[in-house]
Amino acid sequence: MSTDCDVLVVGAGISGLVTAFELQQRGLRVEVLEAGRRAGGMIGTRQRDGARYELGPNSILDSTPLIDDLLRRLDIIDQRVNASAVAARRFVIRNAHPVALPASPGAFLTTRAFSTSAKLRLLREPFIAPASPDAEESIAAFARRRLGAEFLEYGVDPFVAGIYAGDPEKISVAAAFPRLRALEQEHGSLIKGQIANRRERARHGETAKISTGSFSFRHGMQTLPDALARATTTLQVDTAVERITAAANETFTLSARRGGETMTRSARAVVLAVPAGAAAALVDPLDGEAARSLSAIGYPALAVVASVYRRMAIAHRLDGFGFLVPRAEGRRILGCLFSSSTFAGRAPENSVLLTTFAGGRRNPEIAALDSESVARVVTEELGSLLGCTEAPRWQEVVHWPRAIPQYTLGHLSRMHAIDDLEAGLPGLHFCASYRDGVSVGDRIKAAHATAARIAERVKR
Ligand SMILES: Cc1cc2nc3c(=O)[nH]c(=O)nc-3n(C[C@H](O)[C@H](O)[C@H](O)COP(=O)(O)OP(=O)(O)OC[C@H]3O[C@@H](n4cnc5c(N)ncnc54)[C@H](O)[C@@H]3O)c2cc1C
C-alpha cells in the first residue's frame, strides 16, 4: 500500500499544526494543507505605530505541562512572557462600574461584586442534591440551581460570554464545562469537589484553570504558529481541500485547489483540523449523519477592537487583566482586556492598548456592523465604563464572522456521531475546537492525544 505520505493534516490552525508536529516527532511522514495564506488560523499578531495587538487569542492559560514541553521542543520557551502580577485582578461590571472579582475566600466575604444575599445563598451549595446523571442541563440552569440567580448573572454569565461569546441558557454544562459537572456528580457539591480536586491536581503536577496564570510571547501569540510552521517541513498554504475519498485498503485520497489547479495527495490517515462547517462539507459524501451533526454546531460572529489611547486620557487605573460585562448590565460590549497592563511592549510609551470584544450570541447586531460603527460603539462604551476623556489615537477592528463553536445542548450526542465515524473509518480523525475544548491549551492537549492515537495505528 503505497501512499504519498503517512498522514495528511487539513488545516494549519493550532490544532492541525500541533498534531502535525507531534506526528513528525514520532517519525511519521506528514503533510499539512492550509486554505489560507498563512499558518495559525485564529492566532495572529499585528503591529501598528509602536503597538502590538492580537487578532484572536491574547494569552494561553498555563493549564497543562504539555504546553511548556511543546515550547521547549520548538525552542521558543525563552520567548514566553507571563502575565504581569497585576493581571491576577479581574473586574466585572456592576452598576456601570468595574468591580474587582474576589481572588480568595476572604476577599469573597467583602467583595462588592455580589450582594450579601448572593453570598448567603452560596453557603447552601454543599447541601443541594446533584442532578440526575442522565439530565442534560444548560450552564445557566446548573448555576441557578447550585449557586443562585445572582451568581449566574454576575459570576457565570460574563465568563460564558468571555470564553464562548455564548448564551448560558443554550450552552451545555456537560459539554462545555465537564469539570463542573464532574465535581457535582463525584462529590455532590462544587465547593466540596474543588477542595478534593486541588489535592488530586497537586499529585499530577497540573493546575486548575481558574487559579492558573496565563502567558503570551515577547512578540505576541503569532510566535507559536510561526515556530510550528517552521518545524513542519511540508506545510502548503493557499491549498483548500475539497474532497476526501476513502479506499477499501484503509487509505485516503484528498483533492485540493491550489492556484486554480486541482492536486491530489494520498495517505494512510487524515486529520480534519478545520472548523465544523468545513469538516461537514468534506465528510458529507462519507457519512451524512456526521455531516449533519457538524453542520448543527453554531459559531457566532465576533468583532475584536484594538484601541490605543493616551494613558492620561483614561481615568481608570487599568490595574488588572480586564473586565467582563454581565448581560444584566445592558451594555453593547462583552468585555475588554487591559492588554498593555498584562504584557509589556504592547503600546508605545505613555499610551495604553485595550482589546475589546463585541457581538457573540448576546449582541449579534453589533458584530454585523461595519468597522467604523463597531469602533464607535466600543469608544462610547469604554468612555463611560473606564472614564475616557479623549477619543482613542487609533483603532483597528477585526471581524470574525464565525468565531467560536458553541457547545450547546445536544453537543455530546453530536460528538457521538463523530466518534462513530472515526470508529467506522479507521484512519480518519477530527481534531478542532468544536471537540475537547476551545482554548489554545485544550487544543494542544487534544492534538497531542490525536497524534498519539494515529502513530499507534500507522506504525503497526
Ligand atoms: C477572538 C477570539 C479570541 C480568543 N481568545 C482566546 C484566548 O485568549 N485564549 C485561548 O486559549 N483561546 C482563545 N480563543 C480560542 C482559540 O483561539 C481557538 O479555539 C483556536 O485557535 C482554534 O484553533 P483550531 O486550529 O481548532 O481552528 P482554526 O484556528 O480556525 O484553524 C482552522 C484552519 O483550517 C483552515 N481550513 C478551513 N477549511 C479548510 C480546507 N477546506 N482546506 C484546508 N484548510 C482549511 C482555516 O483556514 C484555518 O487556518 C479565541 C478565539 C477567538 C476567535
PDBQT file of the ligand as one rigid body, heavy atoms in Angstrom, charges set to zero:
ROOT
HETATM    1  C1  LIG A 501     -11.483  36.484  19.018  1.00  0.00    +0.000 C 
HETATM    2  C2  LIG A 501     -11.018  35.222  19.685  1.00  0.00    +0.000 A 
HETATM    3  C3  LIG A 501     -10.345  35.305  20.897  1.00  0.00    +0.000 A 
HETATM    4  C4  LIG A 501      -9.888  34.143  21.508  1.00  0.00    +0.000 A 
HETATM    5  N1  LIG A 501      -9.194  34.260  22.694  1.00  0.00    +0.000 NA
HETATM    6  C5  LIG A 501      -8.626  33.156  23.229  1.00  0.00    +0.000 A 
HETATM    7  C6  LIG A 501      -7.718  33.288  24.328  1.00  0.00    +0.000 A 
HETATM    8  O1  LIG A 501      -7.418  34.400  24.801  1.00  0.00    +0.000 OA
HETATM    9  N2  LIG A 501      -7.147  32.147  24.821  1.00  0.00    +0.000 N 
HETATM   10  C7  LIG A 501      -7.437  30.907  24.300  1.00  0.00    +0.000 A 
HETATM   11  O2  LIG A 501      -6.889  29.911  24.806  1.00  0.00    +0.000 OA
HETATM   12  N3  LIG A 501      -8.269  30.760  23.239  1.00  0.00    +0.000 NA
HETATM   13  C8  LIG A 501      -8.860  31.849  22.689  1.00  0.00    +0.000 A 
HETATM   14  N4  LIG A 501      -9.671  31.721  21.588  1.00  0.00    +0.000 N 
HETATM   15  C9  LIG A 501      -9.966  30.369  21.055  1.00  0.00    +0.000 C 
HETATM   16  C10 LIG A 501      -8.815  29.802  20.210  1.00  0.00    +0.000 C 
HETATM   17  O3  LIG A 501      -8.110  30.846  19.592  1.00  0.00    +0.000 OA
HETATM   18  C11 LIG A 501      -9.361  28.879  19.116  1.00  0.00    +0.000 C 
HETATM   19  O4  LIG A 501     -10.287  27.948  19.644  1.00  0.00    +0.000 OA
HETATM   20  C12 LIG A 501      -8.241  28.102  18.432  1.00  0.00    +0.000 C 
HETATM   21  O5  LIG A 501      -7.234  28.989  17.986  1.00  0.00    +0.000 OA
HETATM   22  C13 LIG A 501      -8.840  27.305  17.266  1.00  0.00    +0.000 C 
HETATM   23  O6  LIG A 501      -7.804  26.578  16.638  1.00  0.00    +0.000 OA
HETATM   24  P1  LIG A 501      -8.125  25.497  15.527  1.00  0.00    +0.000 P 
HETATM   25  O7  LIG A 501      -6.829  25.078  14.955  1.00  0.00    +0.000 OA
HETATM   26  O8  LIG A 501      -9.002  24.435  16.084  1.00  0.00    +0.000 OA
HETATM   27  O9  LIG A 501      -9.018  26.272  14.434  1.00  0.00    +0.000 OA
HETATM   28  P2  LIG A 501      -8.634  27.469  13.454  1.00  0.00    +0.000 P 
HETATM   29  O10 LIG A 501      -7.684  28.396  14.097  1.00  0.00    +0.000 OA
HETATM   30  O11 LIG A 501      -9.942  28.002  12.973  1.00  0.00    +0.000 OA
HETATM   31  O12 LIG A 501      -7.861  26.770  12.233  1.00  0.00    +0.000 OA
HETATM   32  C14 LIG A 501      -8.532  26.049  11.221  1.00  0.00    +0.000 C 
HETATM   33  C15 LIG A 501      -7.738  26.208   9.936  1.00  0.00    +0.000 C 
HETATM   34  O13 LIG A 501      -8.327  25.389   8.932  1.00  0.00    +0.000 OA
HETATM   35  C16 LIG A 501      -8.233  26.070   7.696  1.00  0.00    +0.000 C 
HETATM   36  N5  LIG A 501      -9.213  25.495   6.759  1.00  0.00    +0.000 N 
HETATM   37  C17 LIG A 501     -10.566  25.600   6.793  1.00  0.00    +0.000 A 
HETATM   38  N6  LIG A 501     -11.112  24.890   5.764  1.00  0.00    +0.000 NA
HETATM   39  C18 LIG A 501     -10.077  24.326   5.086  1.00  0.00    +0.000 A 
HETATM   40  C19 LIG A 501      -9.993  23.475   3.929  1.00  0.00    +0.000 A 
HETATM   41  N7  LIG A 501     -11.091  23.055   3.285  1.00  0.00    +0.000 N 
HETATM   42  N8  LIG A 501      -8.754  23.088   3.493  1.00  0.00    +0.000 NA
HETATM   43  C20 LIG A 501      -7.627  23.488   4.134  1.00  0.00    +0.000 A 
HETATM   44  N9  LIG A 501      -7.657  24.296   5.231  1.00  0.00    +0.000 NA
HETATM   45  C21 LIG A 501      -8.868  24.703   5.706  1.00  0.00    +0.000 A 
HETATM   46  C22 LIG A 501      -8.513  27.519   8.068  1.00  0.00    +0.000 C 
HETATM   47  O14 LIG A 501      -8.043  28.414   7.066  1.00  0.00    +0.000 OA
HETATM   48  C23 LIG A 501      -7.751  27.642   9.387  1.00  0.00    +0.000 C 
HETATM   49  O15 LIG A 501      -6.430  28.093   9.204  1.00  0.00    +0.000 OA
HETATM   50  C24 LIG A 501     -10.136  32.873  20.934  1.00  0.00    +0.000 A 
HETATM   51  C25 LIG A 501     -10.822  32.781  19.708  1.00  0.00    +0.000 A 
HETATM   52  C26 LIG A 501     -11.252  33.947  19.080  1.00  0.00    +0.000 A 
HETATM   53  C27 LIG A 501     -11.966  33.859  17.752  1.00  0.00    +0.000 C 
ENDROOT
TORSDOF 0
